[in-house]
């Protein structure tokens, strides 16, 4: 079960970056934020503290970017 959370996060992360190459890039931040939540959950479960810090920083950066208007 724990690995499934990580794999879902990875799949969503790949999808998010794939969106940047399409006309749907406006969905990048939302998709990346959801992926980050899955990956952060996985990191917390396995107690991977460096990855927890990295994913927390990425989440904060994505939220700030979205508040400022997202990616155009």
N, C-alpha and C positions, 0 to 999 in steps of 0.2 A: 504493500500500500504506500509506503514511504517513497519508493522509487517512482511510482506512478505520478505522484505530485511533482517530482523533479522533471520527469519526462514531459508532462503537460506544460510546465513552465518553459522548458526548452523549446517545445513545439510552438508555443505562443510567441516566444522571443524570435524565432526564425520567421514566423509569419509577420511579426511587427516590422522587422527589417526588410522583408520582402515587400511590404506595403509602401516603403519609401521609393521603390522603383516603379510605382504605378500611380494612377491618378487618384488613388485612395489614401494618399499619405496623411490626410487629416485624421485618419484612424490610428496612426502610429502610436501616439502618446497613450491613448486608452488601451490599446492592445499590449503595449510594452509595460504599462503599469499593472495590468492584470497578470502578465507573465512574471513581473517582478514580485508580485504578491505570492504567487505559487512558489517561486524560487526562494523567497524569504522564508516562507512557511517550511519548506524542505530544509533550509539551512538551520532554522531554529530546532526542528525535530532532531537533526543529526548533530546539533551543537557545534556547527562550523562558524566560529566567531568572526574570523576575517571576512567570510562571505556574508554574514549577517550585517556587518558594518558596511560592506560594499553595496549590498542591496538596499539598505536603509538610505544611504546617500543617493543612490539612483532614484529611489522612490520620491525623495524630497525634491530632487532636481526635476523630475517629470511633473510633479504637482505644481511647482513654481512655473515651469514652462507652460503648462496648461492654463494656469491663472493669467499669465501674461498674454494669452491669445493663441497658444499652440504653434504648430508648424504650418506655415503658409505655403 
